[in-house]
Amino acid sequence: MAHVESVVIIGSGPAGLTAAIYAARANLRPLMFEGFSAGGLIPGGQLMFTTEVENYPGFPHGVMGPEMMKMFRDQAERFETRFITEDVTEVDLRARPFRIKSDGAEAHAHSVIIATGARANWLGLPNEQRLAKTGGGVSACAVCDGALPAFRNQDLVVVGGGDSAVEEASYLTKFAKRVFLVHRRDTLRASKIMQDRIFKLRDEGKVEIVWNSGVEDVLGDKTITGVLLKDTRTGATRTLDCKGMFLAIGHTPNTELFRGQVDLHENGYIRLHPQGPSQSYTNIAGVFACGDVADYHYRQAVTAAGTGCMAALDAERWLAAQGVH
């Protein structure tokens, strides 16, 4: 019989690495598949695409996303977490011990913590991606980045028409000179209460809704200077000057590996099955989930880390109840 790990963690963002720290300190010797590149699941998770993080406690002067994730990883490694820098290609959670496989490795485990996160949906424009990676004023999280000095008292663009877009546009009015909400249709998909909120901000002159428009290109070299808009009815194009663009066209959870095995919500996120006060259980005993892969509401690094702690504690207690130490 192959060696069976006490716990295998899949994913290495704030949730996965926090779970690793707690599991390692509980002498569970966790093994982590930290990913490589599949589906945006790179070592360190989505914060590796973030420039300055100003809202994580303990960093009063801010910290670069990759730097913070290196600290997380170093701390997990200090407590002897073992890492496999490969993408998981297959999991079998139907039989015990559970089986987790990558291109170059295979592990068997008594318990699994899923921390594969979710990836922001992008427009797919080359300059959008370049400016997002270099801190040039393109972001997929207004709550994360909107308060940065570069965006204060500037004209900002939010792309989308659902609740997330309206919420992000509303949030940005606290800092921006003016917010443009760009939507491809002539009606919003957001709930009525959210629509009422954005229309009130529009009437106050804080938000301008740009109807029937899609972003064709993001303009600027080192930083964004504007967006090229295309009218979805006439095809006419025009430039809208701005100093920041925030994408709010949804997220896609990294749950493809688990379909048909772990219960999912209709939107693809993992459905949790709380067991009393324990909040990270899935429908499969011994399989836990944490972070953005199971959270489509908050999606913050600090909340992800908190649920990583919860998943590790739940796994530790579940293993002890099974007589696994």
Beta strands, then each sheet from edge to edge (+ up, - down):
strand 1: 4-10
strand 2: 31-33
strand 3: 52-53
strand 4: 63-64
strand 5: 82-84
strand 6: 88-92
strand 7: 98-102
strand 8: 106-114
strand 9: 118-120
strand 10: 138-139
strand 11: 155-159
strand 12: 178-182
strand 13: 207-210
strand 14: 213-219
strand 15: 226-231
strand 16: 237-241
strand 17: 244-247
strand 18: 251-253
strand 19: 287-289
sheet 1: 5+ 2+ 1+ 8+ 7- 6+
sheet 2: 5+ 2+ 1+ 8+ 19+
sheet 3: 3+ 4-
sheet 4: 9+ 18-
sheet 5: 10+ 17+ 11+ 12+ 13+
sheet 6: 14+ 15- 16+
end
